[in-house]
Each structure stands twice: as structure tokens, then as C-alpha cells.
Amino acid sequence: MRISHLAILTYALIGVESSHERQARAPADVAPAAVVQVPSPSLNESRSATVLLPTDYAKSGRRYPVLYLLHGGGQDHTAFASRTWFAAQASRGMIIVTPNAGESWYVNSVVDPKAKYEDFVVKDLVSYIDANYRTIASREGRAVAGVSMGGWGAMLLGLKHHDLFRAVGALSAPYLISRQSPNMDMKAREQQTFGSPGSPERLERDPVAILATIPLESVPLLYLASGNQDIFVVDNRRFVERLTERKIPYEYRELSPRGHSWDLWDGQLVSFIDLLARLWNQLSSSY
């Protein structure tokens, strides 16, 4: 029996990630971070987000850059806060924000006008964080990153809204999810969210399509990673090939033996934060 690509996606993005989260998640304890409720006019409701402030935030009076971390399928706003490395990032001189976006793929759904999760992130969440915290409220002071579904979302939002984000970190991103494929069930909820095959709506929700047209000078700093045993490693290799074809600078790490799991994400998220800390070190000192 042939297993469709959609079936693999469902298993990997929900089943695998959920099992890893059940082993490690501690939803009630995100300290030293805090959970806030973000009003969202786009969704007509409030959504939870975890916010980690720098250790010296209360005393410094400075403004700080912001990293928006997007969770994967089967996860929520506590996914990163439950990891052992997360609390230590309070010393890195940046604010880290993780919103709860459910299984939205971080897009405005084509079939559900109430599910405007792209607008929630790039409009409501960014505005809320800038209004309520001492941020460097400019492109140079923002980055977006994520794992799996969140890695795909980070690349989509980072490229589509390149005026908002200076850097993008995409780990284990399943780029084929928004590409038309004979193995895809186009009647599935996820596929309807992206729009009909070949439609303008779908192209607007496809990182690969956006990559083909974005002006080279507008591309954010790109950091990609995948395990060599990840079921989406071919997706990542093909995306990197497209970057190479357009002569777009990037850093791509493929680790062995790693799959679609925290075994890859933990270390690579810290590596991306290391990169941001170096990038933002001089910027932060001037605010």
C-alpha cells in the first residue's frame, strides 16, 4: 500500500512532535518566562504567548531586539519554554516570544475567514510586543524562527514580510506542504487552507514561490537546518538548491544522524540564537 505524502506529513507534524512534547513539556511552569494574553483583532480573540525577557531588562532601561519563535504541529506556546536550554537565553540580550498558533500553519486561511493567523503574528503580535515592551521596533531588531510547521511558517513570514524581519531560522521545514503534488489530498484541511492549486492565493502562501520573486537585496539573513534522516530532508535540500540558483546567501546545516525531532532542534535553535546575539550585539548597545 502506498503511503501518501500527506499521510507522512500528518504523522510527522502531529504524531512525532506530540510524542516528544509529552515526554518533555511542563505547561504550568515556563519560568523565568511569562505567559501573556495577546489581543488579536485579526482573530477576534486573545491568544496566549510566552515571553522571555532579558535578565537585565528591569534595571537597564535599554531597548532590545526580539526573536519570534514559532512552534511546530502538536505543540503550543510552551513548547520552547519547556526545553532545558531556554531559560539560559535570558542572558543573550534579546526578548524571545512564542505565540500559540494551533495547527494554523501561520497563514490566513483561504477557506476560513476567521483564521487569520498570518495577520495575528505580523500585525497583532508584533504591535503588541512593541507597545508593551522596550523593543527595537524596526526590521533590524526582529527575527523569526521555528521548527517543522513553525520552520515553514518562519520562512514564509520572513520572506513575505521581509520589511519586518532581519533574519529567519527554519529548522526541518516541510516545504512541499504548500507545493502542488500528485500525492497530496487537495481536499484535506491543510491544503484548503493554502488555496486551490495554481491559484494566486496559494502562491502567496508558498515560501518557494515567494523566493522566486523576492528582490535579492530584500532577503533576510537565512539559517536552515535539517537532520539527514529527517523525512523532509529532500524538501530542505531542494530549497537550498533554489537559494543557490538565485545566488542568495544562506547557512545550511545538515546533521547526522538526526531526524525530525528535538535532537536536532535543541542544538540548532541555540546556534541560531548565537548567530543573532553576534548580529545584535552592537545594535543593542546603541539603544
TILUM-200086 format. One record per residue (C-alpha): residue in three letters; x, y, z. Coordinates in steps of 0.2 Angstrom, whole numbers, plus 5000, padded with zeros to 4 digits. Example, Ala and Ser with C-alpha at 12.3 -4.5 7.8 and 13.67 -1.06 7.14 Angstrom:
BEGIN
Ala506249785039;Ser506849955036;
//
This chain:
BEGIN
Met500050005000;Arg500750174995;Ile500850305009;Ser500450475003;His501550625007;Leu500050705016;Ala499950545027;Ile501850565031;Leu501550745035;Thr500150715047;Tyr501250585056;Ala502750685057;Leu502050855061;Ile500750795074;Gly501150625079;Val503050635081;Glu503050815088;Ser501650775100;Ser502550625107;His504150725110;Glu503150855119;Arg502350735130;Gln504050675136;Ala504650855139;Arg503350985141;Ala502951065158;Pro501551185153;Ala501251255170;Asp503051315173;Val503851425160;Ala504851525172;Pro505851635170;Ala504751675156;Ala502951735157;Val501351695148;Val500351845142;Gln498751865133;Val498851955116;Pro497352045110;Ser497051995092;Pro495852105081;Ser496351985066;Leu495651835075;Asn494351925086;Glu495051845102;Ser496551845113;Arg497951715110;Ser499251655123;Ala501151695120;Thr502651655131;Val503851805133;Leu505651785140;Leu506451955145;Pro508251985146;Thr509051965164;Asp509452145165;Tyr507852205157;Ala507052285173;Lys508652385178;Ser509452435161;Gly508152555153;Arg508852495136;Arg507852435121;Tyr508052255115;Pro507952165099;Val506552025098;Leu506651845092;Tyr504951775087;Leu504951585089;Leu503651485080;His503151315087;Gly502851155077;Gly501251045074;Gly500550975090;Gln501451105100;Asp500951275108;His501751425116;Thr502551325130;Ala503551215118;Phe505151305119;Ala505051365137;Ser505051185142;Arg506751145135;Thr508251145146;Trp509151275136;Phe507851405135;Ala507951495152;Ala509851525149;Gln509451635134;Ala508851775146;Ser510651815146;Arg510851845127;Gly510252025126;Met508551995117;Ile506751965120;Ile506051795115;Val504251775111;Thr503251615106;Pro501451635101;Asn500151495102;Ala499551475084;Gly498751305085;Glu498851205069;Ser498651365058;Trp500251355048;Tyr500451535052;Val499451585037;Asn497751675033;Ser496651535029;Val495851545012;Val494351445017;Asp494051515035;Pro494051705035;Lys494151705054;Ala495851615054;Lys496951755050;Tyr498551685059;Glu499751775047;Asp498951945052;Phe498951885070;Val500851865070;Val501452015059;Lys500152135064;Asp499452105081;Leu500852015090;Val502252125083;Ser501252285088;Tyr500852215105;Ile502652175109;Asp503252345103;Ala501952435113;Asn502152345129;Tyr504052305130;Arg505652405126;Thr505952345109;Ile507052395095;Ala505452425084;Ser506252405067;Arg506752275054;Glu508552275061;Gly507952225078;Arg506752075073;Ala507051895069;Val505851745066;Ala506251565068;Gly505351395071;Val505351215070;Ser504451105057;Met502751185054;Gly503551335063;Gly505051325052;Trp503951335037;Gly503051475044;Ala504651575049;Met505251565031;Leu503551615024;Leu503351765035;Gly505151815034;Leu505151815015;Lys503451885013;His503652015026;His505552055024;Asp505252235029;Leu504852165047;Phe506252035049;Arg508152045048;Ala508451865050;Val507551695048;Gly507951525056;Ala507051375048;Leu507351205055;Ser506651045047;Ala505351145037;Pro504251045026;Tyr504251155011;Leu503251035000;Ile501751055010;Ser501251215000;Arg501851144983;Gln500551054972;Ser500950874971;Pro500050714964;Asn500250634981;Met499350774990;Asp497550764995;Met496950934989;Lys495350914999;Ala496250905016;Arg496051045028;Glu497851095027;Gln497851105008;Gln496151205008;Thr497051325020;Phe498351365006;Gly497051384992;Ser496751294975;Pro498251234966;Gly499051364954;Ser497951504962;Pro498651674967;Glu498151634985;Arg499151484985;Leu500651564978;Glu500551694992;Arg500651555004;Asp502151464997;Pro503951515003;Val504651434987;Ala503551544975;Ile504051694986;Leu505851654985;Ala505751664966;Thr505251844965;Ile505851924981;Pro507152064977;Leu508951994981;Glu509352154992;Ser507752125002;Val508151945008;Pro508451925026;Leu509851835034;Leu509451645031;Tyr509851505043;Leu509251325039;Ala509551155046;Ser508950985044;Gly509350805050;Asn510050695036;Gln508750565042;Asp507350695043;Ile505850645031;Phe505950815025;Val507750825021;Val507450825002;Asp506250975004;Asn507751065013;Arg509051015000;Arg507951074986;Phe507551234994;Val509451264997;Glu509751224978;Arg508451364974;Leu509451484985;Thr511051434977;Glu510251464959;Arg509751644964;Lys511451674972;Ile510551714989;Pro511751695004;Tyr511251565017;Glu511951455030;Tyr511351275029;Arg511751135042;Glu511350955039;Leu511750845054;Ser511950665055;Pro511250555062;Arg509750665066;Gly507850655062;His506350765064;Ser506550795082;Trp507150895097;Asp508850805095;Leu509150925080;Trp508051075086;Asp508851105103;Gly510551125097;Gln510151215081;Leu509051345090;Val510451385102;Ser511651405087;Phe510451525078;Ile510251625094;Asp512151635095;Leu512151705077;Leu510851835082;Ala511751885098;Arg513351925087;Leu512252015075;Trp511352115088;Asn512752145100;Gln513252315093;Leu511452365088;Ser510852345106;Ser512252445114;Ser511652595104;Tyr509852595111;
//
